[in-house]
Amino acid sequence: MIYPSGRGSNRWGQGSSVPDVSRSETKLWFYFLARSYIDIGCEAIHYGQAELMNGNDPDLDHWADVLTQARRYAAKHARRHFILCDAHVPHGGLVRDGRLLLDFHSFPLRIEEVPDKPKQAQLRVGHTDAIYGRSRGGITPSGWRCEHLPYLVEFDNYGRSRRPGEAGMGRFWVWGWDEITWFSQQPEDARNEWLRYAWKWVRERDPDGYVEMPGMRVISAATDGKRWYDVNQPSTATPNGFGQEQTIRAIWLADTNSAAVKR
């Protein structure tokens, strides 16, 4: 499944390598996984870092084949005979002959630390490879046309730097942590306020973008020793909850009411 050249081998540790989507074994494995997810009722599949896998697929023929096979199976076996496909797209999307291969795009928030304000961070258009304003358009798999495909931005999880909690550890670190770990280390009021800020910031800067709210994410090197961020309100039954449940509900409700007023 991996690149014959060895490209991307053991990228995320021993035995965790980047697949080459042009290889038959990779396509068969993805098809098996898609069928397995569809058969248990899943209606959306995230295909990961698609652009890392297309080094031998310059015209996107192989990615088109992978996604076509999944959709063909879904048309007969999915609960609604339909499936949504997305992937991380650092260059704005997979477009082949004017047609978008994905139903929506996704990417990390790309949070920028504010060095002179301890532990604080912000969003900024143009920070590293952030997707804001760059989601590519075309004819979607459903047949409608857009200038910019709608997308989600998420709190990414990828580990920790050598000095978690410190600024200046590298372009993708937020105070030495990945995005979700940095977020989890803020006080509860700050987490709630930052969610409201992020939602408003993205909607105002790019109407095609939406913040994907964190539900359950692995965290790394948290000062409190926790390994998971859980969004729910803490309780006896779920003591690990970080408490953003009601804030997210309020954000979505306000956004829905705002859209209704505009219509």
C-alpha positions as CSV (number, residue, x, y, z in Angstrom):
1,M,0.0,0.0,0.0
2,I,2.9,2.4,0.6
3,Y,5.0,4.3,-1.9
4,P,7.5,2.0,-3.7
5,S,10.1,4.7,-3.2
6,G,9.7,4.6,0.5
7,R,8.2,8.1,0.6
8,G,6.2,8.6,3.8
9,S,7.3,5.3,5.4
10,N,6.9,5.3,9.2
11,R,5.9,9.0,9.1
12,W,3.9,8.7,12.3
13,G,6.0,6.0,14.0
14,Q,7.0,2.5,13.1
15,G,4.5,0.8,10.9
16,S,2.4,4.0,10.5
17,S,3.1,5.1,6.9
18,V,1.5,7.1,4.1
19,P,-0.5,5.0,1.6
20,D,-0.1,5.5,-2.1
21,V,-3.6,5.9,-3.6
22,S,-2.4,4.8,-7.0
23,R,-1.7,1.2,-5.8
24,S,-4.3,-1.5,-6.2
25,E,-3.9,-2.6,-2.6
26,T,-4.6,0.8,-1.3
27,K,-7.7,1.2,-3.4
28,L,-9.0,-2.2,-2.4
29,W,-8.4,-1.5,1.3
30,F,-10.2,1.9,1.1
31,Y,-13.1,0.2,-0.7
32,F,-13.3,-2.5,2.0
33,L,-13.3,0.2,4.7
34,A,-16.0,2.2,2.9
35,R,-18.3,-0.8,2.6
36,S,-17.7,-1.7,6.2
37,Y,-18.6,1.8,7.4
38,I,-21.6,2.0,5.1
39,D,-22.9,-1.4,6.3
40,I,-23.0,-0.3,9.9
41,G,-24.9,2.8,9.1
42,C,-22.3,5.6,8.6
43,E,-23.3,8.3,6.2
44,A,-20.1,10.3,5.9
45,I,-16.5,9.2,5.5
46,H,-13.4,11.3,6.1
47,Y,-10.5,10.2,3.9
48,G,-7.7,11.8,5.9
49,Q,-4.8,13.7,4.3
50,A,-5.6,13.0,0.7
51,E,-2.9,15.2,-0.7
52,L,-0.2,13.2,1.0
53,M,-1.4,10.1,-0.8
54,N,-1.6,11.4,-4.4
55,G,2.1,11.7,-5.2
56,N,1.6,9.2,-8.0
57,D,-1.9,10.5,-8.9
58,P,-1.2,13.9,-10.6
59,D,-4.5,13.8,-12.6
60,L,-6.5,12.5,-9.6
61,D,-7.7,9.5,-11.6
62,H,-7.1,7.1,-8.7
63,W,-8.8,9.3,-6.1
64,A,-11.8,9.7,-8.5
65,D,-11.9,5.9,-8.7
66,V,-11.8,5.4,-4.9
67,L,-14.6,7.8,-4.3
68,T,-16.7,6.6,-7.2
69,Q,-16.6,3.1,-5.9
70,A,-17.7,4.1,-2.4
71,R,-20.5,6.2,-3.8
72,R,-21.6,3.4,-6.1
73,Y,-21.9,1.0,-3.2
74,A,-23.7,3.7,-1.1
75,A,-26.2,4.2,-3.8
76,K,-27.4,0.6,-3.2
77,H,-26.7,-0.1,0.4
78,A,-26.5,3.2,2.4
79,R,-29.4,4.1,4.6
80,R,-30.3,7.1,2.4
81,H,-28.5,5.7,-0.7
82,F,-26.0,8.5,-0.4
83,I,-22.7,9.2,1.3
84,L,-20.8,12.4,2.0
85,C,-17.0,12.3,1.5
86,D,-14.4,14.8,2.7
87,A,-10.7,15.0,3.3
88,H,-8.0,17.4,4.4
89,V,-7.0,19.7,1.5
90,P,-4.1,22.0,2.2
91,H,-4.2,23.2,-1.5
92,G,-7.9,24.0,-1.3
93,G,-9.5,20.8,-2.8
94,L,-9.4,18.0,-5.3
95,V,-10.7,19.2,-8.6
96,R,-10.6,17.0,-11.8
97,D,-11.8,18.4,-15.1
98,G,-13.8,21.1,-13.3
99,R,-15.4,18.6,-11.0
100,L,-14.9,18.5,-7.2
101,L,-14.2,15.0,-6.0
102,L,-15.3,15.7,-2.4
103,D,-18.7,16.8,-1.0
104,F,-17.1,19.2,1.4
105,H,-13.6,20.1,2.4
106,S,-12.0,20.0,5.8
107,F,-8.8,21.3,7.4
108,P,-7.3,22.2,10.8
109,L,-8.2,25.6,12.3
110,R,-4.5,26.6,12.1
111,I,-4.5,28.5,15.4
112,E,-1.8,31.1,15.8
113,E,-0.3,31.7,19.3
114,V,0.0,35.3,20.5
115,P,3.6,35.3,22.0
116,D,3.2,38.4,24.2
117,K,0.0,37.1,25.7
118,P,0.7,33.9,27.7
119,K,-1.4,30.9,26.5
120,Q,-3.6,33.1,24.2
121,A,-4.1,32.4,20.5
122,Q,-6.1,33.6,17.5
123,L,-7.2,32.9,14.0
124,R,-5.7,34.8,11.0
125,V,-6.2,34.6,7.3
126,G,-2.9,33.5,5.7
127,H,-1.4,31.9,8.8
128,T,0.6,28.9,7.6
129,D,-1.6,27.0,5.1
130,A,-5.0,27.9,6.6
131,I,-7.9,27.3,4.2
132,Y,-9.8,30.5,4.8
133,G,-10.8,32.0,1.5
134,R,-9.0,29.2,-0.4
135,S,-11.6,26.4,-0.7
136,R,-11.8,25.5,-4.4
137,G,-15.0,25.4,-6.4
138,G,-16.5,23.6,-9.4
139,I,-19.3,21.1,-10.0
140,T,-19.9,19.0,-6.9
141,P,-20.5,15.3,-6.8
142,S,-24.2,16.1,-6.3
143,G,-24.3,18.2,-9.5
144,W,-24.5,21.7,-8.2
145,R,-21.9,24.4,-8.9
146,C,-20.1,26.6,-6.5
147,E,-17.2,29.1,-6.5
148,H,-16.0,27.8,-3.1
149,L,-17.0,24.5,-1.7
150,P,-18.3,24.7,1.9
151,Y,-15.8,23.4,4.5
152,L,-15.2,22.6,8.1
153,V,-12.2,23.6,10.2
154,E,-11.4,21.4,13.2
155,F,-9.3,21.4,16.4
156,D,-6.5,19.2,15.1
157,N,-4.7,16.6,17.2
158,Y,-1.2,15.6,16.4
159,G,0.9,15.5,19.6
160,R,3.2,17.8,21.5
161,S,6.4,19.7,21.0
162,R,9.5,19.1,23.0
163,R,8.5,21.9,25.4
164,P,4.7,21.9,25.8
165,G,3.3,25.1,27.3
166,E,6.0,27.3,25.7
167,A,5.7,29.7,22.7
168,G,7.8,29.5,19.5
169,M,8.1,25.7,19.2
170,G,7.2,25.7,15.5
171,R,4.7,26.8,12.9
172,F,2.0,24.3,13.8
173,W,2.3,24.3,17.5
174,V,0.1,26.4,19.8
175,W,2.1,27.1,22.9
176,G,3.9,23.9,22.4
177,W,0.7,21.8,22.0
178,D,-1.5,20.6,19.2
179,E,-4.7,22.6,18.8
180,I,-7.1,20.5,20.9
181,T,-4.6,20.1,23.7
182,W,-4.0,23.9,23.8
183,F,-7.8,24.4,23.9
184,S,-8.3,21.9,26.6
185,Q,-5.7,23.6,28.9
186,Q,-7.6,26.9,29.0
187,P,-10.0,27.7,31.9
188,E,-13.6,26.7,31.2
189,D,-14.7,30.3,30.7
190,A,-11.9,30.9,28.2
191,R,-12.8,27.7,26.3
192,N,-16.4,28.8,26.0
193,E,-15.4,32.3,24.9
194,W,-12.9,31.0,22.4
195,L,-15.5,28.8,20.8
196,R,-17.8,31.8,20.4
197,Y,-14.9,33.9,19.0
198,A,-13.9,31.1,16.5
199,W,-17.4,30.6,15.2
200,K,-18.0,34.3,14.7
201,W,-14.5,34.9,13.2
202,V,-14.9,32.1,10.6
203,R,-18.4,33.0,9.6
204,E,-17.5,36.7,9.1
205,R,-14.2,36.1,7.2
206,D,-15.5,33.3,4.9
207,P,-19.2,32.4,4.7
208,D,-18.3,29.1,3.2
209,G,-16.5,28.0,6.4
210,Y,-17.8,26.5,9.6
211,V,-16.1,25.5,12.8
212,E,-16.4,21.8,13.5
213,M,-17.2,21.6,17.2
214,P,-14.9,19.3,19.3
215,G,-16.8,16.3,20.6
216,M,-14.2,13.8,21.7
217,R,-10.5,14.2,20.9
218,V,-7.3,12.7,22.2
219,I,-5.0,15.2,23.9
220,S,-1.2,15.1,24.5
221,A,0.9,16.2,27.4
222,A,-1.9,17.9,29.2
223,T,-0.8,19.5,32.5
224,D,-3.7,17.8,34.3
225,G,-2.6,14.4,33.0
226,K,-5.8,13.8,31.0
227,R,-5.7,11.9,27.7
228,W,-9.1,12.8,26.3
229,Y,-11.1,16.0,25.7
230,D,-14.8,15.3,26.1
231,V,-17.2,18.1,25.3
232,N,-20.0,17.2,27.7
233,Q,-20.9,18.8,30.9
234,P,-19.1,17.0,33.8
235,S,-21.3,14.8,35.9
236,T,-21.1,11.7,38.1
237,A,-21.6,9.5,35.1
238,T,-19.2,11.4,32.9
239,P,-16.7,13.1,35.2
240,N,-14.2,13.9,32.4
241,G,-16.4,16.4,30.6
242,F,-14.8,19.7,29.8
243,G,-18.1,21.6,29.8
244,Q,-18.7,23.1,26.4
245,E,-22.0,21.3,25.7
246,Q,-24.3,24.2,26.5
247,T,-22.0,26.8,24.8
248,I,-22.1,24.9,21.6
249,R,-25.9,24.5,21.7
250,A,-26.2,28.3,22.2
251,I,-23.8,29.1,19.3
252,W,-25.8,26.8,16.9
253,L,-29.1,28.1,18.1
254,A,-28.1,31.8,17.7
255,D,-26.7,31.0,14.2
256,T,-29.9,29.3,13.2
257,N,-32.0,32.2,14.4
258,S,-29.8,34.6,12.6
259,A,-30.2,32.7,9.3
260,A,-33.9,32.6,9.7
261,V,-34.1,36.4,10.2
262,K,-32.0,37.0,7.1
263,R,-34.4,34.8,5.0
